[in-house]
Amino acid sequence: MGEIVEVGITGNEGIAGISLFLDEDSTPWQVEVQIPGQAFKLSSKDFIHALSISVGLRQKVTALIYLKMVQLSQSALCNRFHSVEERLCRWLLAAQDQSQTSEIALTRDILARMIGAGRPAVSIVTGTLQTAGLIRANRGKITILNREGMEEAACECYQIVKEALDKYLAKKIKP
């Protein structure tokens, strides 16, 4: 197995297994759960059946695919062009949006993997953000203390994905 980097974050708004909607039963990527929470598990067979009988579900999944395309493209651009600090702020803000809590149970190793950076760089940046009063970093836990400051420190990728997520969540689907 090669290196790992995050290309999208899914919370209670989405699904893992979008490939089934595209008539693919396997993918070259893997899904990892990084933040504890609850999920609903549905068999592939039941999901495909639900898609076949529900226009609303198909519309919602289509809208979700667009959201994932935005996340994927922004993540690629972000990992290529933005600093470790900007990427870390973007990722922590997105994680906070998904988990709906300012306290996120993550190690620096996981954060480094998610943003495609080295563990030492993430440690330096978390120290800088902590000194600036934006976060509190304890062993295995990051707490966002100043969301406004984090948004200023994040790159524009955060707002682009956030706007796409908000649009997706606000979209009304016809039954």
C-alpha positions, 0 to 999 in steps of 0.5 A: 500500500502506498502513501495516504492523503485525504481527498474528501470528507464525508459526514452525516450528509453523505455516503461511502459507496458512491461508486455503486451509483456509477455502476462500479462495484470497486474503487481504487481508493479506500474509506477510513473513519478518522473521527468517532460517530454513528453511521448507518450501514446498508447492503450494496444490493439494498442501496442499488434497489433503493436507487432504482425506485426512488427518484429523490434518492437518485437526485440526492446522490447525483448532487452528492457526486458533484459535491465530492467532485468539488472536494476532490478537485480542491483537495488536489489543488490545496495539497499542491499549492498551499502551505501546511498551515493553510491545509491543516486549518482547512482540514480542521475546519472541515472536520469541525463542520462534519463532527459539529464539535470544536473538540476533535479526537485526532493525532498529529500522525493522522493529521499529517496523513490527511493533509499530505505533510510530514509529522514534524511539519504538522507538529510545528504548525499545531504549535504555531496555531496554539501559540496564536490562540487558534487551537489547543493541541493535547495528545490525541485531541485538537480543540478549535478555540478561535474559528474566525481566526482559523478561517482567516488562516485557512486557504480559499479551498475551505470556503469553496468546499464549504459553499458547495456543502451548504448548497448541497445541504440546502438543495430541495429534492423532489420526491 
